[in-house]
Structure formats: C-alpha cells, structure tokens
Amino acid sequence: MKTCVIGGGLMGLALARRFARDGHTVTVLERAEQLGGLATWHDFGGFYWDRFYHVILPSDRHLIAFVDELGLTNHLEWQRTYTGFFVDDRMHSISSNLEFLRFPLLSLMSKARLAWTMLYCSRIDDWKSLEGVTVEDFLVRVSGRETYDKLWKPLLLAKLGPNYKRVSAVFIWSYIKRLFSARDKSASAEHLGHVNGGYKLIFEKLQADIAAAGGTIRGGVNVTAIRPQTGGGLTVSQDDFDEAFDQVVCTSPVSVLRQIAAQELVDVHGDREDVEYLGVVCVVIVSKAALVPYYVVNIADESIPFTGMIGMSTVINTKNTGGRYLTYLPKYVLSTDAELRRSDREIEQEFLAGVRKMLPNFDMSQIESVHVNRAFKVQPLQVLGYSSLVPQVKTKHKDFYVLNTSQFVNATLNNNEVIGAVNRFYDDYRQVSQQKAA
C-alpha cells in the first residue's frame, strides 16, 4: 500500500511510523524545510533544544508509552519543580502546601475555595455542560471573585492573552485535570519530565524508524492539490509534479485542507469561518546563570510585555544545553495579531525591559543571547460552544483520511493529546482494514 501522509509534525510522523512498520510504503510531505512543527528544535548556538517549551507530565501515558516505543525510555528524566508568582513588583514562591497557605494575596477562605475548585473540576465528567459558560463566570462562581482576580486571571492571561474572555469553562477544566496530575501525591510536589536530547532526538528517531521501514520524508514541499483517481487512489500535486498514491492522510489545519482537497474527497460542514487559532511570540534567553528558580512564573502585572516566565533549565539537565540556562518568555495572541509581525529587535528590547523590571537584581551581563521565535497557529481558541463551531470534516473517498488538532474539543493541545489522537486514529484504521479484508 502506497501511503502519503501530509504534514511532518509530531502527529504526521508518528502516524507515518505506524503505517511504515505495518508494511506500507510511506511518503511524508512537509511544507517546512525542518520537520517537527510546533515541537521542532532550534539552534541556540553551541547546542540544539526545543524551539518552544515542552515538558512531560507523569500522567502523559500516551506520550510516555510512545517514548518507550521509540526505545528512548533511558533518556527520560524527572525533576521536582517549583512555581513562582509575580505581583506588586514582588516574586512569591507557591511551590508547596505551606507556601500556598502563606501566600499573602489570598485570604484563608479564598484558599479553601481554590482547593474546592480543584476537587470540583476533577469530579466533572460531562464537559459539554461547561461549553456554554465563560471561563470567567465559572471560576468566579466556584472560586470567588478574590481568587479569580488574584490567581486565575493571571493564569488565563499567561496562556490565552486577552482572548480568555471569550473562552468557555472547558478550557480550565481540561487544564486543571492535566496540570495537577503532575503532582506527586505522596510528596505534594510537582514533577515534570523531559527526554535528554529534546524533541530533536525524538524526531531523529522517528526519521530513522521510517527510513528503516522503507519510508521517505520530504521537507520543503508545497502540496497544492489532492484529487481522486479513476478506479481508486489519489493524485497529490506538489510544486511542479504529480504523484499517485493508494491512500492519503492529511494532518494539515482545516483552512489548508479546504484549499488543497478536491470537493469529491471531503465535506467541511457549516458555513462558519475557520476555527480561530492562538499564535505565540516566544523569546528565549540563553544565560550563564538561571534567571529564576521556578519552572513557571505566573505574572499578575499587565505592564510586563510577556505573559509568563518559563525556567526550562529547572526541568532539563544543563548537559543538554552546554551548561547554559534557558528561559522562555511567551506571549499568546490571536494568529491574526500584528504582534506576530513585529521585528525581532523591537520584541527583544521590550521583553528584556520586562525582565529588568521583574528581576532588578539580576546581572543582565549573564545573558549570552536572545532568540525570537514565532508560531502563528499554536492551538484552537476554545470559545463558547466550541464543539459545535468546529467544522465537521467528513471524508467522501475511501482512500482519503483527515486527522488534525481542530478535533481536540475537550482537551488542551499538548503532545500527549497528539499521540493519543494518533493511537485512536490508527486503531480505527486497522479495525476497518481488517473488516474489509474479511
């Protein structure tokens, strides 16, 4: 079976590996020169690491099993991490139950309501009941106004920017279920993991496995059309030539799917606009000393130009980064926002000014380099009634399949969810194939 997978991100390559190991002759077509999509790597000068920040949670069973399947379990390490909170020009640690109880911003009653919110969300099974409630209304009702203003709102800003006001309570429900699964119950501490070598090592292993099974991966390829062939199979037009395949799996966003797939292949139901996506500007600082001792610093100060501070070197072993420290400074905006198109120099200067304000005692001469990365489509914006707004994609051709992240209606977008979606898709594919063979 000659199979084409369109998209060379984690979803596309994990899927291609499944096909290749089951005997398919696989070809992966990726528009970018470098594979990996949002999980790709970056040259920081002297070492490579992930372009954007990624960690593994103890509950990420799909991702952990995938790492094991790749033979990389011995590269997986876990680290106790800490959480900071910046407000009123002060940094607070809220990394333990005792520190949380001493946290001066919240009254004892507000802290109790926060704990109740965690428990309440963990017991909700009917996520659809939350789709018609804004995340703000939900959290104010359950946690109280003080807890919302002083704790939840900064967290929402850190992940969603000002667009949080249009987001449903499903977002925070899925966020709480995943975030607090990182806590070791016996130690009441947060543990996060990483693969030594980063996602670059994971993608190198994926490429090697696909190649060993006879597959081909092509980067820098612009797919312009997918059309059905008479009698079965499909033609994929790429740049200046056409290629025939027995079947095609498209992992591109719906907006791209609409442009390249012939009408005979797929129906995208609904006349609504495409799903809105969040983009991100992410400044990465390489330094000789750690900026903060926390994995994440939540920022409750709207004068700071970025919406969070991620001390990645509190998780990853610095042997991965030449003894240097990595700090990520993200700012999430709509994919159409002009912020994504500002010059690197403007963004760098503004973000470094924010660092100086937050950390007035940090020796800025310890910073060796600054890197500005962008992604225009990081995750769909889960607005009110999101599951009904998502374009319903229905393939009309037996040899054409679609799998993409817009279908994640009740989970935050992360690599564990990506691998889980690949597993479910391929299990269904195998079952159908076996039924056809019978």
DOKOL-345791 format. One line per field, with one value per residue (C-alpha): residue number from 0; residue in one letter; y, x, z. Coordinates in steps of 0.25 Angstrom, whole numbers, padded with zeros to 4 digits, always signed. Layout:
N
n [NUM;...]
res [A;...]
py [Y;...]
px [X;...]
pz [Z;...]
END
This chain:
438
n [0;1;2;3;4;5;6;7;8;9;10;11;12;13;14;15;16;17;18;19;20;21;22;23;24;25;26;27;28;29;30;31;32;33;34;35;36;37;38;39;40;41;42;43;44;45;46;47;48;49;50;51;52;53;54;55;56;57;58;59;60;61;62;63;64;65;66;67;68;69;70;71;72;73;74;75;76;77;78;79;80;81;82;83;84;85;86;87;88;89;90;91;92;93;94;95;96;97;98;99;100;101;102;103;104;105;106;107;108;109;110;111;112;113;114;115;116;117;118;119;120;121;122;123;124;125;126;127;128;129;130;131;132;133;134;135;136;137;138;139;140;141;142;143;144;145;146;147;148;149;150;151;152;153;154;155;156;157;158;159;160;161;162;163;164;165;166;167;168;169;170;171;172;173;174;175;176;177;178;179;180;181;182;183;184;185;186;187;188;189;190;191;192;193;194;195;196;197;198;199;200;201;202;203;204;205;206;207;208;209;210;211;212;213;214;215;216;217;218;219;220;221;222;223;224;225;226;227;228;229;230;231;232;233;234;235;236;237;238;239;240;241;242;243;244;245;246;247;248;249;250;251;252;253;254;255;256;257;258;259;260;261;262;263;264;265;266;267;268;269;270;271;272;273;274;275;276;277;278;279;280;281;282;283;284;285;286;287;288;289;290;291;292;293;294;295;296;297;298;299;300;301;302;303;304;305;306;307;308;309;310;311;312;313;314;315;316;317;318;319;320;321;322;323;324;325;326;327;328;329;330;331;332;333;334;335;336;337;338;339;340;341;342;343;344;345;346;347;348;349;350;351;352;353;354;355;356;357;358;359;360;361;362;363;364;365;366;367;368;369;370;371;372;373;374;375;376;377;378;379;380;381;382;383;384;385;386;387;388;389;390;391;392;393;394;395;396;397;398;399;400;401;402;403;404;405;406;407;408;409;410;411;412;413;414;415;416;417;418;419;420;421;422;423;424;425;426;427;428;429;430;431;432;433;434;435;436;437]
res [M;K;T;C;V;I;G;G;G;L;M;G;L;A;L;A;R;R;F;A;R;D;G;H;T;V;T;V;L;E;R;A;E;Q;L;G;G;L;A;T;W;H;D;F;G;G;F;Y;W;D;R;F;Y;H;V;I;L;P;S;D;R;H;L;I;A;F;V;D;E;L;G;L;T;N;H;L;E;W;Q;R;T;Y;T;G;F;F;V;D;D;R;M;H;S;I;S;S;N;L;E;F;L;R;F;P;L;L;S;L;M;S;K;A;R;L;A;W;T;M;L;Y;C;S;R;I;D;D;W;K;S;L;E;G;V;T;V;E;D;F;L;V;R;V;S;G;R;E;T;Y;D;K;L;W;K;P;L;L;L;A;K;L;G;P;N;Y;K;R;V;S;A;V;F;I;W;S;Y;I;K;R;L;F;S;A;R;D;K;S;A;S;A;E;H;L;G;H;V;N;G;G;Y;K;L;I;F;E;K;L;Q;A;D;I;A;A;A;G;G;T;I;R;G;G;V;N;V;T;A;I;R;P;Q;T;G;G;G;L;T;V;S;Q;D;D;F;D;E;A;F;D;Q;V;V;C;T;S;P;V;S;V;L;R;Q;I;A;A;Q;E;L;V;D;V;H;G;D;R;E;D;V;E;Y;L;G;V;V;C;V;V;I;V;S;K;A;A;L;V;P;Y;Y;V;V;N;I;A;D;E;S;I;P;F;T;G;M;I;G;M;S;T;V;I;N;T;K;N;T;G;G;R;Y;L;T;Y;L;P;K;Y;V;L;S;T;D;A;E;L;R;R;S;D;R;E;I;E;Q;E;F;L;A;G;V;R;K;M;L;P;N;F;D;M;S;Q;I;E;S;V;H;V;N;R;A;F;K;V;Q;P;L;Q;V;L;G;Y;S;S;L;V;P;Q;V;K;T;K;H;K;D;F;Y;V;L;N;T;S;Q;F;V;N;A;T;L;N;N;N;E;V;I;G;A;V;N;R;F;Y;D;D;Y;R;Q;V;S;Q;Q;K;A;A]
py [+0000;+0013;+0023;+0038;+0046;+0061;+0068;+0066;+0070;+0060;+0056;+0053;+0046;+0037;+0033;+0031;+0022;+0013;+0011;+0009;-0002;-0009;-0011;+0002;+0009;+0023;+0037;+0049;+0062;+0075;+0089;+0094;+0090;+0086;+0075;+0076;+0086;+0093;+0082;+0085;+0089;+0102;+0105;+0113;+0114;+0102;+0093;+0090;+0090;+0091;+0104;+0105;+0100;+0085;+0076;+0062;+0060;+0047;+0045;+0047;+0032;+0033;+0041;+0033;+0020;+0026;+0030;+0015;+0010;+0018;+0012;+0025;+0022;+0022;+0037;+0041;+0048;+0054;+0067;+0073;+0087;+0100;+0110;+0126;+0137;+0151;+0162;+0176;+0176;+0164;+0150;+0139;+0124;+0115;+0102;+0095;+0094;+0102;+0113;+0113;+0115;+0126;+0133;+0147;+0150;+0141;+0140;+0127;+0126;+0128;+0118;+0108;+0111;+0109;+0095;+0093;+0097;+0087;+0076;+0080;+0080;+0067;+0061;+0067;+0057;+0064;+0074;+0079;+0085;+0095;+0099;+0110;+0116;+0126;+0122;+0135;+0133;+0119;+0122;+0134;+0125;+0114;+0120;+0134;+0148;+0150;+0136;+0139;+0153;+0150;+0136;+0130;+0143;+0144;+0129;+0131;+0143;+0135;+0124;+0131;+0146;+0156;+0145;+0138;+0146;+0138;+0124;+0114;+0107;+0095;+0101;+0102;+0088;+0081;+0090;+0086;+0072;+0071;+0081;+0076;+0061;+0066;+0066;+0054;+0051;+0046;+0058;+0068;+0073;+0075;+0067;+0069;+0061;+0062;+0054;+0057;+0061;+0068;+0067;+0067;+0053;+0049;+0053;+0048;+0034;+0035;+0039;+0027;+0017;+0022;+0021;+0007;+0002;+0008;+0021;+0034;+0048;+0061;+0075;+0088;+0082;+0091;+0082;+0089;+0079;+0065;+0059;+0045;+0036;+0028;+0014;+0017;+0024;+0039;+0049;+0059;+0071;+0076;+0088;+0085;+0070;+0060;+0047;+0035;+0029;+0018;+0026;+0040;+0044;+0059;+0065;+0080;+0090;+0091;+0104;+0097;+0085;+0094;+0099;+0086;+0075;+0073;+0074;+0060;+0056;+0063;+0071;+0082;+0084;+0098;+0112;+0118;+0123;+0114;+0112;+0123;+0120;+0126;+0129;+0132;+0141;+0133;+0140;+0130;+0135;+0127;+0131;+0127;+0128;+0124;+0135;+0129;+0116;+0113;+0105;+0115;+0129;+0134;+0149;+0157;+0170;+0175;+0185;+0172;+0170;+0155;+0146;+0136;+0133;+0118;+0114;+0102;+0099;+0095;+0083;+0079;+0075;+0086;+0076;+0077;+0092;+0093;+0097;+0109;+0112;+0114;+0123;+0124;+0137;+0134;+0144;+0138;+0146;+0143;+0137;+0150;+0159;+0170;+0166;+0153;+0162;+0172;+0172;+0163;+0175;+0182;+0170;+0167;+0181;+0181;+0167;+0170;+0183;+0174;+0164;+0176;+0181;+0167;+0164;+0177;+0169;+0160;+0163;+0165;+0163;+0148;+0147;+0142;+0142;+0145;+0137;+0142;+0130;+0131;+0121;+0126;+0114;+0108;+0104;+0106;+0116;+0109;+0119;+0117;+0105;+0101;+0087;+0092;+0102;+0093;+0090;+0075;+0069;+0056;+0049;+0044;+0036;+0022;+0025;+0039;+0042;+0054;+0056;+0070;+0077;+0085;+0072;+0074;+0079;+0075;+0076;+0086;+0084;+0076;+0065;+0055;+0058;+0058;+0044;+0039;+0044;+0037;+0024;+0025;+0028;+0016;+0007;+0010;+0010;-0004;-0009;-0004;-0010;-0024;-0023;-0020;-0032;-0041]
px [+0000;+0006;+0002;+0004;+0004;+0003;+0009;+0023;+0020;+0019;+0005;+0009;+0022;+0016;+0005;+0015;+0023;+0011;+0008;+0022;+0024;+0011;+0017;+0012;+0021;+0020;+0024;+0023;+0021;+0024;+0024;+0035;+0049;+0051;+0042;+0035;+0024;+0021;+0030;+0042;+0056;+0065;+0080;+0083;+0098;+0106;+0094;+0080;+0068;+0053;+0048;+0036;+0035;+0030;+0030;+0025;+0015;+0014;+0000;+0004;+0002;+0001;+0014;+0022;+0018;+0022;+0036;+0037;+0033;+0044;+0054;+0057;+0052;+0066;+0067;+0054;+0057;+0048;+0051;+0044;+0040;+0035;+0025;+0026;+0016;+0020;+0010;+0012;+0027;+0029;+0033;+0026;+0028;+0015;+0022;+0017;+0005;+0011;+0016;+0002;-0004;+0005;+0002;-0001;-0010;-0022;-0030;-0031;-0045;-0041;-0030;-0041;-0049;-0038;-0036;-0050;-0049;-0039;-0047;-0060;-0053;-0047;-0061;-0067;-0069;-0080;-0070;-0081;-0089;-0077;-0077;-0088;-0081;-0070;-0057;-0058;-0072;-0069;-0057;-0063;-0075;-0067;-0054;-0060;-0056;-0043;-0037;-0041;-0035;-0022;-0019;-0028;-0028;-0013;-0012;-0022;-0015;-0002;-0008;-0019;-0015;-0027;-0035;-0038;-0051;-0057;-0053;-0062;-0060;-0056;-0042;-0040;-0046;-0036;-0025;-0027;-0028;-0015;-0007;-0010;-0007;+0007;+0007;+0013;+0002;+0012;+0021;+0011;+0021;+0021;+0029;+0032;+0040;+0048;+0056;+0070;+0073;+0060;+0050;+0061;+0065;+0051;+0049;+0063;+0058;+0045;+0052;+0061;+0050;+0042;+0054;+0058;+0044;+0046;+0038;+0042;+0041;+0042;+0043;+0041;+0029;+0017;+0005;-0005;-0016;-0021;-0030;-0037;-0032;-0042;-0043;-0037;-0025;-0021;-0012;-0004;+0001;+0013;+0021;+0023;+0019;+0008;+0010;+0000;-0003;-0013;-0017;-0014;-0015;-0016;-0011;-0012;-0021;-0035;-0032;-0021;-0030;-0040;-0030;-0024;-0034;-0044;-0058;-0060;-0051;-0057;-0069;-0066;-0080;-0084;-0083;-0076;-0062;-0050;-0046;-0039;-0025;-0015;-0001;+0011;+0023;+0033;+0046;+0057;+0068;+0081;+0089;+0101;+0092;+0078;+0068;+0059;+0058;+0044;+0039;+0027;+0025;+0011;+0010;+0000;+0005;+0000;+0011;+0020;+0020;+0021;+0010;+0019;+0033;+0037;+0050;+0053;+0066;+0059;+0054;+0064;+0078;+0088;+0097;+0087;+0090;+0105;+0104;+0095;+0081;+0069;+0057;+0045;+0036;+0023;+0012;+0000;-0009;-0019;-0012;-0016;-0010;+0000;+0009;+0013;+0019;+0027;+0042;+0051;+0059;+0046;+0041;+0055;+0056;+0042;+0043;+0057;+0052;+0041;+0052;+0059;+0046;+0043;+0057;+0064;+0076;+0079;+0092;+0088;+0102;+0100;+0091;+0098;+0088;+0073;+0065;+0051;+0042;+0028;+0017;+0004;-0005;-0002;-0016;-0030;-0037;-0048;-0059;-0073;-0080;-0066;-0070;-0082;-0073;-0062;-0064;-0069;-0060;-0066;-0057;-0065;-0054;-0050;-0035;-0035;-0033;-0033;-0027;-0023;-0023;-0036;-0043;-0038;-0051;-0049;-0034;-0023;-0014;-0001;+0008;+0001;-0012;-0006;+0000;-0014;-0021;-0011;-0013;-0028;-0028;-0019;-0027;-0039;-0032;-0027;-0041;-0047;-0036;-0037;-0052;-0050;-0040;-0050]
pz [+0000;-0004;+0006;+0007;+0020;+0018;+0030;+0036;+0051;+0062;+0058;+0044;+0047;+0058;+0049;+0037;+0046;+0049;+0035;+0031;+0042;+0037;+0023;+0016;+0006;+0013;+0008;+0017;+0011;+0019;+0015;+0024;+0022;+0036;+0042;+0055;+0054;+0068;+0074;+0065;+0070;+0069;+0068;+0081;+0077;+0082;+0085;+0080;+0088;+0086;+0079;+0089;+0103;+0105;+0117;+0120;+0132;+0140;+0135;+0120;+0118;+0103;+0101;+0111;+0104;+0091;+0097;+0101;+0088;+0081;+0090;+0098;+0112;+0117;+0112;+0120;+0133;+0144;+0152;+0164;+0160;+0167;+0163;+0165;+0165;+0161;+0166;+0172;+0168;+0177;+0174;+0182;+0183;+0183;+0182;+0194;+0202;+0213;+0204;+0198;+0211;+0214;+0200;+0204;+0193;+0197;+0209;+0216;+0211;+0197;+0198;+0203;+0191;+0181;+0187;+0185;+0171;+0168;+0174;+0167;+0154;+0156;+0158;+0146;+0135;+0126;+0120;+0110;+0121;+0122;+0108;+0110;+0122;+0120;+0128;+0136;+0140;+0144;+0152;+0159;+0163;+0168;+0174;+0177;+0172;+0180;+0176;+0161;+0161;+0168;+0163;+0152;+0143;+0142;+0139;+0128;+0122;+0122;+0114;+0105;+0106;+0106;+0098;+0111;+0112;+0100;+0105;+0111;+0124;+0117;+0116;+0131;+0133;+0124;+0129;+0143;+0141;+0133;+0142;+0155;+0150;+0151;+0166;+0173;+0184;+0194;+0193;+0190;+0179;+0165;+0156;+0141;+0131;+0118;+0109;+0109;+0095;+0094;+0083;+0073;+0077;+0077;+0062;+0058;+0064;+0056;+0043;+0045;+0048;+0036;+0027;+0032;+0028;+0014;+0016;+0010;+0017;+0008;+0014;+0007;-0001;-0005;-0007;-0016;-0019;-0015;-0026;-0027;-0038;-0046;-0040;-0027;-0021;-0021;-0028;-0020;-0027;-0021;-0026;-0041;-0042;-0038;-0031;-0029;-0016;-0012;+0000;+0007;+0021;+0023;+0036;+0032;+0038;+0033;+0026;+0018;+0015;+0009;-0001;-0005;-0005;-0017;-0014;-0017;-0005;+0007;+0012;+0022;+0029;+0033;+0027;+0039;+0038;+0041;+0055;+0062;+0066;+0076;+0072;+0081;+0081;+0089;+0093;+0098;+0107;+0108;+0120;+0129;+0141;+0144;+0144;+0153;+0162;+0157;+0145;+0143;+0148;+0147;+0144;+0150;+0145;+0131;+0129;+0127;+0112;+0113;+0120;+0127;+0130;+0128;+0134;+0125;+0132;+0145;+0137;+0127;+0130;+0126;+0120;+0109;+0107;+0109;+0123;+0119;+0125;+0116;+0120;+0111;+0111;+0103;+0099;+0093;+0083;+0072;+0060;+0052;+0063;+0058;+0070;+0062;+0051;+0059;+0057;+0065;+0070;+0075;+0082;+0089;+0094;+0100;+0106;+0112;+0119;+0125;+0130;+0137;+0143;+0149;+0153;+0157;+0164;+0152;+0145;+0131;+0126;+0129;+0117;+0105;+0094;+0091;+0081;+0076;+0071;+0066;+0063;+0056;+0059;+0073;+0077;+0074;+0083;+0091;+0090;+0095;+0089;+0082;+0079;+0071;+0064;+0059;+0044;+0043;+0034;+0026;+0016;+0004;-0002;+0003;+0001;+0008;+0023;+0031;+0045;+0051;+0064;+0062;+0066;+0080;+0086;+0101;+0104;+0104;+0092;+0096;+0091;+0099;+0093;+0079;+0082;+0088;+0075;+0066;+0074;+0073;+0058;+0055;+0064;+0056;+0043;+0046;+0050;+0037;+0029;+0036;+0033;+0018;+0017;+0023]
END
